[in-house]
Amino acid sequence: MGETVLKVGDLVRQCDKIVKMKGRTPSPALGVVVEIEDAKFPDHLRAWQKFIGRTVTVLWQSGRMTENMAENSLEVVDEEG
């Protein structure tokens, strides 16, 4: 299965690819990607760049805006299913 690359306008929700918290599932809230930027990692932390992904700003259905989310902490929601 190939890795999905987020685009501005994608409908997303949080997933647990980066952090899994015991006894807690990711929020089912939906949001829209409004901005994506390349993460700026210092040289000694570049190995994390592929794991974390780019930085993403999401506008959630609640109206709240979250900046600097890790791209790989989000999954695209299949709008048809």
DONUDO-813826 format. One record per residue: residue number from 0; residue in three letters; z, y, x of N, C-alpha, C, O, CB in turn. Coordinates in pm, 1 decimal, decimal comma. Each point is the difference from the previous one (the first is absolute). Glycine has a CB too. Example, Ala and Ser with C-alpha at 12.3 -4.5 7.8 and 13.67 -1.06 7.14 Angstrom:
<sites>
<site resi="0" resn="ala" n_z="780,0" n_y="-569,0" n_x="1319,0" ca_z="0,0" ca_y="119,0" ca_x="-89,0" c_z="0,0" c_y="120,0" c_x="90,0" o_z="66,5" o_y="-1,9" o_x="103,6" cb_z="58,1" cb_y="-115,4" cb_x="-292,8"/>
<site resi="1" resn="ser" n_z="-196,6" n_y="222,3" n_x="154,2" ca_z="6,0" ca_y="119,0" ca_x="82,0" c_z="73,0" c_y="109,0" c_x="-77,0" o_z="16,9" o_y="110,8" o_x="50,9" cb_z="-231,4" cb_y="-173,6" cb_x="67,5"/>
</sites>
This chain:
<sites>
<site resi="0" resn="met" n_z="0,0" n_y="-118,0" n_x="85,0" ca_z="0,0" ca_y="118,0" ca_x="-85,0" c_z="0,0" c_y="123,1" c_x="88,6" o_z="82,4" o_y="9,5" o_x="91,0" cb_z="39,5" cb_y="-132,1" cb_x="-275,8"/>
<site resi="1" resn="gly" n_z="-212,8" n_y="218,3" n_x="161,0" ca_z="-11,1" ca_y="119,2" ca_x="81,1" c_z="104,0" c_y="104,9" c_x="-35,3" o_z="53,1" o_y="2,2" o_x="-111,1" cb_z="-293,7" cb_y="-49,3" cb_x="132,7"/>
<site resi="2" resn="glu" n_z="268,4" n_y="133,1" n_x="73,5" ca_z="95,9" ca_y="107,8" ca_x="-19,0" c_z="-64,4" c_y="112,2" c_x="-79,4" o_z="-112,1" o_y="40,7" o_x="30,7" cb_z="228,2" cb_y="-100,8" cb_x="183,9"/>
<site resi="3" resn="thr" n_z="-47,8" n_y="110,7" n_x="-315,8" ca_z="-51,9" ca_y="110,1" ca_x="-81,0" c_z="30,1" c_y="131,6" c_x="69,6" o_z="112,9" o_y="22,9" o_x="43,3" cb_z="-81,9" cb_y="-156,3" cb_x="-255,5"/>
<site resi="4" resn="val" n_z="-130,6" n_y="219,9" n_x="223,4" ca_z="18,6" ca_y="131,8" ca_x="58,2" c_z="15,7" c_y="99,0" c_x="-114,6" o_z="-87,4" o_y="11,4" o_x="-86,0" cb_z="-47,7" cb_y="-71,3" cb_x="294,4"/>
<site resi="5" resn="leu" n_z="247,7" n_y="131,6" n_x="-208,7" ca_z="25,2" ca_y="97,1" ca_x="-106,7" c_z="-96,8" c_y="116,9" c_x="8,4" o_z="-44,1" o_y="39,5" o_x="107,9" cb_z="284,9" cb_y="-105,5" cb_x="-109,6"/>
<site resi="6" resn="lys" n_z="-272,6" n_y="120,2" n_x="-115,6" ca_z="-83,2" ca_y="119,6" ca_x="-11,4" c_z="70,6" c_y="98,9" c_x="-91,5" o_z="77,9" o_y="-39,5" o_x="-86,8" cb_z="-291,2" cb_y="-93,9" cb_x="124,3"/>
<site resi="7" resn="val" n_z="186,1" n_y="261,0" n_x="-18,2" ca_z="50,8" ca_y="102,0" ca_x="-91,1" c_z="-50,6" c_y="-32,9" c_x="-140,1" o_z="-118,4" o_y="-27,8" o_x="-19,0" cb_z="124,3" cb_y="204,7" cb_x="203,5"/>
<site resi="8" resn="gly" n_z="83,6" n_y="-173,6" n_x="-281,7" ca_z="-33,8" ca_y="-31,0" ca_x="-138,0" c_z="36,5" c_y="-141,1" c_x="-41,6" o_z="-3,6" o_y="-31,9" o_x="-118,9" cb_z="-177,9" cb_y="194,1" cb_x="139,0"/>
<site resi="9" resn="asp" n_z="217,2" n_y="-248,6" n_x="76,7" ca_z="40,4" ca_y="-137,0" ca_x="-34,1" c_z="130,2" c_y="0,1" c_x="-79,4" o_z="89,5" o_y="80,5" o_x="26,0" cb_z="-203,8" cb_y="-165,6" cb_x="180,8"/>
<site resi="10" resn="leu" n_z="124,0" n_y="-5,3" n_x="-303,5" ca_z="122,5" ca_y="-24,1" ca_x="-74,9" c_z="80,5" c_y="-102,4" c_x="80,2" o_z="-50,2" o_y="-107,8" o_x="31,7" cb_z="-60,1" cb_y="159,5" cb_x="-259,6"/>
<site resi="11" resn="val" n_z="236,0" n_y="-17,3" n_x="260,6" ca_z="80,3" ca_y="-84,6" ca_x="88,2" c_z="140,9" c_y="-21,5" c_x="-55,0" o_z="45,7" o_y="69,4" o_x="-90,9" cb_z="-178,9" cb_y="13,8" cb_x="285,1"/>
<site resi="12" resn="arg" n_z="200,0" n_y="-183,0" n_x="-134,6" ca_z="143,4" ca_y="-20,2" ca_x="-21,5" c_z="56,5" c_y="-50,3" c_x="132,3" o_z="-73,6" o_y="-45,4" o_x="87,5" cb_z="46,2" cb_y="-6,2" cb_x="-338,9"/>
<site resi="13" resn="gln" n_z="159,6" n_y="60,7" n_x="264,0" ca_z="64,7" ca_y="-46,8" ca_x="122,2" c_z="-7,6" c_y="-151,6" c_x="7,9" o_z="-3,2" o_y="-68,6" o_x="-102,2" cb_z="157,5" cb_y="267,2" cb_x="100,4"/>
<site resi="14" resn="cys" n_z="-157,2" n_y="-249,6" n_x="123,6" ca_z="5,0" ca_y="-143,8" ca_x="21,6" c_z="102,4" c_y="-27,5" c_x="109,1" o_z="59,9" o_y="93,0" o_x="54,2" cb_z="-302,7" cb_y="-122,7" cb_x="-125,1"/>
<site resi="15" resn="asp" n_z="262,6" n_y="-95,6" n_x="102,9" ca_z="102,4" ca_y="-33,7" ca_x="99,3" c_z="-59,2" c_y="-57,1" c_x="128,9" o_z="59,8" o_y="-87,6" o_x="62,5" cb_z="97,3" cb_y="45,4" cb_x="-250,5"/>
<site resi="16" resn="lys" n_z="-274,3" n_y="91,7" n_x="227,7" ca_z="-62,1" ca_y="-48,0" ca_x="123,2" c_z="73,8" c_y="49,2" c_x="124,9" o_z="-4,2" o_y="-65,9" o_x="103,9" cb_z="-215,1" cb_y="61,1" cb_x="-223,5"/>
<site resi="17" resn="ile" n_z="286,3" n_y="119,0" n_x="110,8" ca_z="67,6" ca_y="55,9" ca_x="117,3" c_z="149,5" c_y="-28,9" c_x="-4,3" o_z="57,1" o_y="-46,2" o_x="98,8" cb_z="-230,8" cb_y="226,4" cb_x="-85,5"/>
<site resi="18" resn="val" n_z="237,5" n_y="-153,4" n_x="-127,0" ca_z="144,7" ca_y="-19,3" ca_x="-12,7" c_z="29,3" c_y="-82,4" c_x="-124,6" o_z="-48,9" o_y="29,8" o_x="-109,0" cb_z="93,8" cb_y="189,1" cb_x="227,6"/>
<site resi="19" resn="lys" n_z="35,7" n_y="-322,8" n_x="-100,6" ca_z="45,9" ca_y="-80,6" ca_x="-112,9" c_z="151,3" c_y="16,9" c_x="-7,1" o_z="71,7" o_y="-34,7" o_x="93,9" cb_z="-264,3" cb_y="-134,8" cb_x="-71,6"/>
<site resi="20" resn="met" n_z="240,3" n_y="223,0" n_x="-133,7" ca_z="143,1" ca_y="20,3" ca_x="-15,1" c_z="58,3" c_y="-112,3" c_x="-85,6" o_z="-48,4" o_y="-27,6" o_x="-109,7" cb_z="19,8" cb_y="278,3" cb_x="132,4"/>
<site resi="21" resn="lys" n_z="130,8" n_y="-313,3" n_x="28,2" ca_z="62,8" ca_y="-113,1" ca_x="-67,4" c_z="52,3" c_y="41,9" c_x="-137,2" o_z="74,5" o_y="97,1" o_x="-12,6" cb_z="-12,4" cb_y="-196,2" cb_x="235,5"/>
<site resi="22" resn="gly" n_z="-102,4" n_y="24,4" n_x="-324,9" ca_z="48,1" ca_y="26,6" ca_x="-134,6" c_z="-66,0" c_y="117,5" c_x="-69,3" o_z="44,1" o_y="42,1" o_x="-107,0" cb_z="166,4" cb_y="-136,8" cb_x="180,5"/>
<site resi="23" resn="arg" n_z="-315,8" n_y="147,9" n_x="-13,5" ca_z="-65,4" ca_y="117,4" ca_x="-58,7" c_z="-151,6" c_y="-14,1" c_x="10,8" o_z="-52,7" o_y="-30,3" o_x="107,1" cb_z="251,8" cb_y="174,6" cb_x="-48,1"/>
<site resi="24" resn="thr" n_z="-267,5" n_y="-122,5" n_x="-168,5" ca_z="-146,2" ca_y="-6,5" ca_x="1,8" c_z="-56,5" c_y="141,8" c_x="10,1" o_z="67,5" o_y="96,5" o_x="-36,0" cb_z="-65,4" cb_y="-310,7" cb_x="-101,5"/>
<site resi="25" resn="pro" n_z="-125,5" n_y="227,0" n_x="186,3" ca_z="-61,5" ca_y="132,7" ca_x="6,6" c_z="-12,7" c_y="61,4" c_x="-139,8" o_z="-8,6" o_y="-71,6" o_x="-99,7" cb_z="-117,2" cb_y="1,7" cb_x="306,4"/>
<site resi="26" resn="ser" n_z="124,9" n_y="199,8" n_x="-212,3" ca_z="-14,8" ca_y="71,3" ca_x="-127,0" c_z="-134,1" c_y="-33,9" c_x="-64,3" o_z="-101,5" o_y="-9,3" o_x="69,1" cb_z="247,9" cb_y="195,9" cb_x="16,6"/>
<site resi="27" resn="pro" n_z="-147,5" n_y="-205,3" n_x="-217,7" ca_z="-126,8" ca_y="-26,7" ca_x="-68,6" c_z="-76,7" c_y="128,5" c_x="-34,0" o_z="-108,4" o_y="-6,2" o_x="-58,1" cb_z="211,2" cb_y="-201,3" cb_x="-35,5"/>
<site resi="28" resn="ala" n_z="-47,0" n_y="323,5" n_x="129,7" ca_z="-62,8" ca_y="128,2" ca_x="-32,6" c_z="-140,3" c_y="9,7" c_x="59,7" o_z="-26,3" o_y="-49,0" o_x="109,8" cb_z="253,2" cb_y="155,3" cb_x="-119,1"/>
<site resi="29" resn="leu" n_z="-314,2" n_y="-43,0" n_x="-64,5" ca_z="-137,1" ca_y="21,0" ca_x="45,7" c_z="-17,2" c_y="142,5" c_x="49,2" o_z="67,8" o_y="91,8" o_x="-46,0" cb_z="-151,1" cb_y="-264,6" cb_x="-115,4"/>
<site resi="30" resn="gly" n_z="-8,5" n_y="189,8" n_x="255,5" ca_z="-28,9" ca_y="132,4" ca_x="52,3" c_z="-144,8" c_y="9,2" c_x="42,2" o_z="-71,4" o_y="-100,2" o_x="4,3" cb_z="307,9" cb_y="124,2" cb_x="70,6"/>
<site resi="31" resn="val" n_z="-279,2" n_y="97,1" n_x="-43,8" ca_z="-136,9" ca_y="26,0" ca_x="45,4" c_z="5,6" c_y="56,5" c_x="141,5" o_z="77,6" o_y="91,4" o_x="27,9" cb_z="-157,4" cb_y="-49,4" cb_x="-266,2"/>
<site resi="32" resn="val" n_z="-1,5" n_y="-95,9" n_x="326,3" ca_z="-8,9" ca_y="50,4" ca_x="137,0" c_z="-68,1" c_y="136,9" c_x="-4,0" o_z="-112,4" o_y="12,8" o_x="-48,4" cb_z="101,9" cb_y="-249,7" cb_x="145,3"/>
<site resi="33" resn="val" n_z="80,1" n_y="339,4" n_x="-45,2" ca_z="-58,2" ca_y="134,0" ca_x="-0,9" c_z="-37,3" c_y="50,0" c_x="139,8" o_z="-75,9" o_y="96,0" o_x="13,5" cb_z="209,9" cb_y="-49,2" cb_x="-217,2"/>
<site resi="34" resn="glu" n_z="-80,7" n_y="-112,2" n_x="307,9" ca_z="-34,2" ca_y="41,5" ca_x="136,5" c_z="28,9" c_y="-114,5" c_x="95,9" o_z="96,7" o_y="-74,2" o_x="-17,3" cb_z="-46,3" cb_y="316,4" cb_x="-37,0"/>
<site resi="35" resn="ile" n_z="-135,2" n_y="-255,6" n_x="155,3" ca_z="18,8" ca_y="-100,4" ca_x="104,2" c_z="-25,8" c_y="67,8" c_x="134,1" o_z="-99,9" o_y="69,8" o_x="17,6" cb_z="30,7" cb_y="-261,8" cb_x="-172,7"/>
<site resi="36" resn="glu" n_z="161,4" n_y="170,1" n_x="249,9" ca_z="-16,5" ca_y="55,5" ca_x="134,5" c_z="26,3" c_y="-108,7" c_x="102,2" o_z="78,9" o_y="-91,4" o_x="-24,1" cb_z="-10,4" cb_y="320,8" cb_x="-55,0"/>
<site resi="37" resn="asp" n_z="-134,7" n_y="-219,4" n_x="193,0" ca_z="30,3" ca_y="-92,5" ca_x="108,9" c_z="140,8" c_y="27,4" c_x="49,0" o_z="38,4" o_y="115,0" o_x="21,2" cb_z="-281,9" cb_y="-129,2" cb_x="45,9"/>
<site resi="38" resn="ala" n_z="320,0" n_y="-92,2" n_x="-49,2" ca_z="135,9" ca_y="13,4" ca_x="51,4" c_z="-6,1" c_y="42,7" c_x="146,0" o_z="-88,0" o_y="-43,4" o_x="74,4" cb_z="173,3" cb_y="-132,2" cb_x="-235,8"/>
<site resi="39" resn="lys" n_z="7,2" n_y="259,5" n_x="201,6" ca_z="4,5" ca_y="48,8" ca_x="137,5" c_z="117,8" c_y="-66,9" c_x="70,6" o_z="112,8" o_y="49,1" o_x="-3,7" cb_z="-218,0" cb_y="174,3" cb_x="-62,2"/>
<site resi="40" resn="phe" n_z="76,3" n_y="-337,1" n_x="130,4" ca_z="103,4" ca_y="-74,1" ca_x="70,3" c_z="3,4" c_y="41,3" c_x="146,4" o_z="-105,1" o_y="18,3" o_x="61,4" cb_z="78,5" cb_y="-210,8" cb_x="-220,7"/>
<site resi="41" resn="pro" n_z="146,9" n_y="207,5" n_x="216,4" ca_z="6,8" ca_y="24,1" ca_x="144,2" c_z="-50,8" c_y="-123,1" c_x="74,5" o_z="1,9" o_y="-110,7" o_x="-53,9" cb_z="194,2" cb_y="268,4" cb_x="23,3"/>
<site resi="42" resn="asp" n_z="-240,8" n_y="-139,0" n_x="152,7" ca_z="-60,5" ca_y="-108,5" ca_x="77,8" c_z="86,6" c_y="-124,8" c_x="4,0" o_z="-52,8" o_y="-110,6" o_x="-12,0" cb_z="-60,8" cb_y="282,0" cb_x="148,9"/>
<site resi="43" resn="his" n_z="243,2" n_y="-158,0" n_x="-120,8" ca_z="85,6" ca_y="-117,6" ca_x="14,4" c_z="23,0" c_y="-75,5" c_x="-132,2" o_z="60,9" o_y="-106,9" o_x="0,3" cb_z="49,4" cb_y="224,4" cb_x="189,7"/>
<site resi="44" resn="leu" n_z="-158,3" n_y="-63,0" n_x="-302,2" ca_z="14,7" ca_y="-66,4" ca_x="-129,6" c_z="-134,0" c_y="-35,9" c_x="-64,4" o_z="-4,3" o_y="-34,5" o_x="-118,1" cb_z="216,9" cb_y="158,7" cb_x="88,7"/>
<site resi="45" resn="arg" n_z="-320,4" n_y="-116,5" n_x="104,7" ca_z="-133,5" ca_y="-25,4" ca_x="-54,7" c_z="-15,3" c_y="-140,7" c_x="-59,4" o_z="-82,0" o_y="-20,3" o_x="-89,5" cb_z="-6,3" cb_y="181,3" cb_x="257,0"/>
<site resi="46" resn="ala" n_z="165,2" n_y="-256,6" n_x="-119,3" ca_z="-9,4" ca_y="-136,2" ca_x="-53,6" c_z="37,9" c_y="-4,0" c_x="-148,5" o_z="-44,3" o_y="-89,0" o_x="-72,6" cb_z="97,2" cb_y="-2,2" cb_x="301,3"/>
<site resi="47" resn="trp" n_z="26,9" n_y="184,9" n_x="-273,1" ca_z="41,1" ca_y="4,7" ca_x="-140,8" c_z="-109,2" c_y="54,9" c_x="-90,2" o_z="3,7" o_y="-21,5" o_x="-121,1" cb_z="230,5" cb_y="50,7" cb_x="196,2"/>
<site resi="48" resn="gln" n_z="-330,4" n_y="40,6" n_x="-19,1" ca_z="-101,6" ca_y="67,8" ca_x="-79,8" c_z="-76,1" c_y="-95,4" c_x="-92,1" o_z="-23,3" o_y="33,0" o_x="-116,3" cb_z="2,1" cb_y="133,3" cb_x="299,4"/>
<site resi="49" resn="lys" n_z="-17,5" n_y="-282,4" n_x="-133,9" ca_z="-72,9" ca_y="-96,1" ca_x="-83,4" c_z="90,8" c_y="-57,0" c_x="-109,0" o_z="-44,8" o_y="-22,9" o_x="-112,3" cb_z="-103,0" cb_y="-34,3" cb_x="308,0"/>
<site resi="50" resn="phe" n_z="273,8" n_y="34,6" n_x="-163,4" ca_z="96,2" ca_y="-54,3" ca_x="-95,4" c_z="30,5" c_y="98,7" c_x="-113,1" o_z="4,4" o_y="-39,2" o_x="-116,6" cb_z="94,0" cb_y="-97,3" cb_x="301,7"/>
<site resi="51" resn="ile" n_z="-77,6" n_y="262,3" n_x="-151,9" ca_z="36,6" ca_y="103,8" ca_x="-96,1" c_z="-121,5" c_y="53,1" c_x="-75,9" o_z="6,4" o_y="20,6" o_x="-121,2" cb_z="185,5" cb_y="40,8" cb_x="268,3"/>
<site resi="52" resn="gly" n_z="-301,8" n_y="-39,5" n_x="-76,5" ca_z="-119,6" ca_y="58,7" ca_x="-61,4" c_z="4,6" c_y="151,8" c_x="5,2" o_z="77,5" o_y="58,9" o_x="75,3" cb_z="-96,5" cb_y="-257,3" cb_x="-225,7"/>
<site resi="53" resn="arg" n_z="-64,1" n_y="259,4" n_x="70,5" ca_z="-6,7" ca_y="146,7" ca_x="-4,8" c_z="113,0" c_y="54,1" c_x="-88,1" o_z="69,6" o_y="-76,8" o_x="-66,6" cb_z="-321,3" cb_y="70,2" cb_x="101,0"/>
<site resi="54" resn="thr" n_z="269,4" n_y="139,0" n_x="-34,4" ca_z="99,4" ca_y="60,8" ca_x="-88,3" c_z="-68,9" c_y="43,7" c_x="-128,4" o_z="-108,3" o_y="58,5" o_x="2,3" cb_z="248,0" cb_y="18,4" cb_x="195,1"/>
<site resi="55" resn="val" n_z="-74,7" n_y="-106,3" n_x="-309,2" ca_z="-60,5" ca_y="18,9" ca_x="-131,4" c_z="91,7" c_y="85,3" c_x="-87,0" o_z="122,1" o_y="-15,6" o_x="2,6" cb_z="-242,0" cb_y="-206,0" cb_x="16,6"/>
<site resi="56" resn="thr" n_z="59,6" n_y="312,0" n_x="-96,1" ca_z="72,4" ca_y="77,4" ca_x="-101,2" c_z="-39,5" c_y="-56,3" c_x="-135,6" o_z="-118,3" o_y="-15,0" o_x="-30,6" cb_z="125,9" cb_y="226,2" cb_x="176,2"/>
<site resi="57" resn="val" n_z="95,1" n_y="-242,6" n_x="-227,7" ca_z="-22,1" ca_y="-61,5" ca_x="-131,0" c_z="62,9" c_y="86,7" c_x="-108,0" o_z="113,8" o_y="45,0" o_x="13,5" cb_z="-118,4" cb_y="-275,4" cb_x="89,9"/>
<site resi="58" resn="leu" n_z="-70,5" n_y="253,5" n_x="-210,8" ca_z="52,2" ca_y="65,8" ca_x="-119,3" c_z="33,7" c_y="-111,1" c_x="-98,8" o_z="-89,3" o_y="-68,0" o_x="-50,5" cb_z="-48,1" cb_y="283,1" cb_x="88,2"/>
<site resi="59" resn="trp" n_z="267,9" n_y="-233,4" n_x="-65,5" ca_z="46,4" ca_y="-107,3" ca_x="-87,5" c_z="-11,0" c_y="39,1" c_x="-146,0" o_z="-4,6" o_y="118,5" o_x="-32,9" cb_z="159,1" cb_y="-194,5" cb_x="211,9"/>
<site resi="60" resn="gln" n_z="-158,6" n_y="-22,5" n_x="-265,8" ca_z="-12,9" ca_y="23,5" ca_x="-144,2" c_z="114,0" c_y="84,9" c_x="-54,5" o_z="-14,1" o_y="59,9" o_x="-106,6" cb_z="-104,9" cb_y="-277,3" cb_x="86,8"/>
<site resi="61" resn="ser" n_z="230,6" n_y="224,1" n_x="89,7" ca_z="114,0" ca_y="82,5" ca_x="-40,8" c_z="-23,7" c_y="147,7" c_x="28,2" o_z="74,0" o_y="85,6" o_x="-48,5" cb_z="76,0" cb_y="-279,4" cb_x="91,5"/>
<site resi="62" resn="gly" n_z="-254,2" n_y="223,9" n_x="36,2" ca_z="-28,0" ca_y="137,6" ca_x="39,5" c_z="52,7" c_y="32,2" c_x="139,8" o_z="-26,9" o_y="107,4" o_x="53,8" cb_z="34,5" cb_y="-43,8" cb_x="-294,3"/>
<site resi="63" resn="arg" n_z="67,1" n_y="-156,3" n_x="298,5" ca_z="54,9" ca_y="20,1" ca_x="133,8" c_z="-106,8" c_y="-26,9" c_x="105,4" o_z="-79,8" o_y="-92,8" o_x="-13,3" cb_z="308,9" cb_y="28,5" cb_x="-69,2"/>
<site resi="64" resn="met" n_z="-229,8" n_y="145,9" n_x="186,5" ca_z="-94,1" ca_y="-15,1" ca_x="110,3" c_z="77,5" c_y="-52,7" c_x="121,2" o_z="103,1" o_y="56,1" o_x="37,0" cb_z="-252,6" cb_y="132,7" cb_x="-125,5"/>
<site resi="65" resn="thr" n_z="99,9" n_y="-296,0" n_x="149,9" ca_z="62,3" ca_y="-55,1" ca_x="120,2" c_z="-98,4" c_y="13,0" c_x="114,3" o_z="-112,7" o_y="-49,1" o_x="-7,7" cb_z="253,9" cb_y="-112,6" cb_x="-127,1"/>
<site resi="66" resn="glu" n_z="-97,9" n_y="228,6" n_x="241,7" ca_z="-83,6" ca_y="19,5" ca_x="118,0" c_z="40,5" c_y="-98,1" c_x="109,9" o_z="111,5" o_y="-52,2" o_x="0,4" cb_z="-141,3" cb_y="295,8" cb_x="-59,5"/>
<site resi="67" resn="asn" n_z="-60,6" n_y="-267,4" n_x="150,1" ca_z="25,1" ca_y="-79,5" ca_x="120,3" c_z="41,4" c_y="-144,5" c_x="-27,6" o_z="82,2" o_y="-55,9" o_x="72,5" cb_z="-17,7" cb_y="266,4" cb_x="36,5"/>
<site resi="68" resn="met" n_z="-120,5" n_y="-270,2" n_x="-212,5" ca_z="24,7" ca_y="-141,7" ca_x="-23,9" c_z="-87,4" c_y="-81,4" c_x="94,9" o_z="-110,7" o_y="41,3" o_x="34,5" cb_z="169,8" cb_y="2,1" cb_x="-278,2"/>
<site resi="69" resn="ala" n_z="-9,3" n_y="-157,2" n_x="284,7" ca_z="-78,6" ca_y="-90,0" ca_x="83,3" c_z="-110,1" c_y="-63,0" c_x="-85,2" o_z="27,2" o_y="-55,5" o_x="-106,5" cb_z="173,0" cb_y="9,0" cb_x="256,1"/>
<site resi="70" resn="glu" n_z="-322,1" n_y="55,4" n_x="-103,0" ca_z="-113,7" ca_y="-55,9" ca_x="-73,6" c_z="22,2" c_y="-146,9" c_x="-35,3" o_z="-33,4" o_y="-43,4" o_x="-110,3" cb_z="-117,0" cb_y="205,1" cb_x="227,4"/>
<site resi="71" resn="asn" n_z="206,1" n_y="-237,5" n_x="-24,6" ca_z="16,6" ca_y="-143,0" ca_x="-22,8" c_z="120,6" c_y="-34,6" c_x="-87,1" o_z="29,8" o_y="-117,7" o_x="-20,7" cb_z="-138,2" cb_y="82,1" cb_x="239,3"/>
<site resi="72" resn="ser" n_z="178,0" n_y="137,5" n_x="-269,8" ca_z="107,6" ca_y="-25,1" ca_x="-96,2" c_z="-51,6" c_y="14,4" c_x="-143,3" o_z="76,9" o_y="-7,7" o_x="-95,8" cb_z="92,8" cb_y="90,0" cb_x="263,5"/>
<site resi="73" resn="leu" n_z="-300,1" n_y="-61,2" n_x="-180,7" ca_z="-62,7" ca_y="19,1" ca_x="-131,1" c_z="-107,9" c_y="-104,4" c_x="-22,7" o_z="-62,5" o_y="-48,8" o_x="94,1" cb_z="110,9" cb_y="294,7" cb_x="-83,5"/>
<site resi="74" resn="glu" n_z="-69,1" n_y="-279,1" n_x="-137,1" ca_z="-110,5" ca_y="-88,6" ca_x="-35,7" c_z="-80,7" c_y="63,1" c_x="-110,6" o_z="54,5" o_y="66,1" o_x="-88,5" cb_z="77,4" cb_y="-268,1" cb_x="156,3"/>
<site resi="75" resn="val" n_z="-262,1" n_y="181,7" n_x="-62,7" ca_z="-89,5" ca_y="52,3" ca_x="-102,9" c_z="15,9" c_y="-86,0" c_x="-125,0" o_z="2,1" o_y="-122,8" o_x="7,4" cb_z="-167,0" cb_y="210,3" cb_x="166,8"/>
<site resi="76" resn="val" n_z="175,9" n_y="-21,1" n_x="-288,9" ca_z="14,1" ca_y="-69,2" ca_x="-127,1" c_z="-138,6" c_y="-24,2" c_x="-56,6" o_z="-81,5" o_y="92,1" o_x="-6,5" cb_z="308,1" cb_y="13,2" cb_x="-36,3"/>
<site resi="77" resn="asp" n_z="-254,0" n_y="-227,7" n_x="1,9" ca_z="-127,1" ca_y="-34,9" ca_x="-61,1" c_z="-1,1" c_y="59,0" c_x="-140,4" o_z="71,0" o_y="-48,4" o_x="-88,1" cb_z="-91,9" cb_y="-165,9" cb_x="225,8"/>
<site resi="78" resn="glu" n_z="-57,9" n_y="316,9" n_x="-158,9" ca_z="-1,5" ca_y="70,0" ca_x="-127,7" c_z="-50,9" c_y="-84,7" c_x="-114,5" o_z="21,8" o_y="33,8" o_x="-116,3" cb_z="-54,1" cb_y="173,4" cb_x="241,7"/>
<site resi="79" resn="glu" n_z="-35,4" n_y="-317,0" n_x="-94,8" ca_z="-55,9" ca_y="-83,5" ca_x="-105,7" c_z="89,5" c_y="-115,9" c_x="-39,4" o_z="-24,2" o_y="-66,0" o_x="-101,0" cb_z="-197,6" cb_y="129,1" cb_x="183,0"/>
<site resi="80" resn="gly" n_z="327,2" n_y="-88,8" n_x="-1,2" ca_z="82,3" ca_y="-115,0" ca_x="-31,7" c_z="141,4" c_y="31,3" c_x="9,4" o_z="84,2" o_y="-86,6" o_x="-23,8" cb_z="-255,9" cb_y="-57,7" cb_x="101,1"/>
</sites>
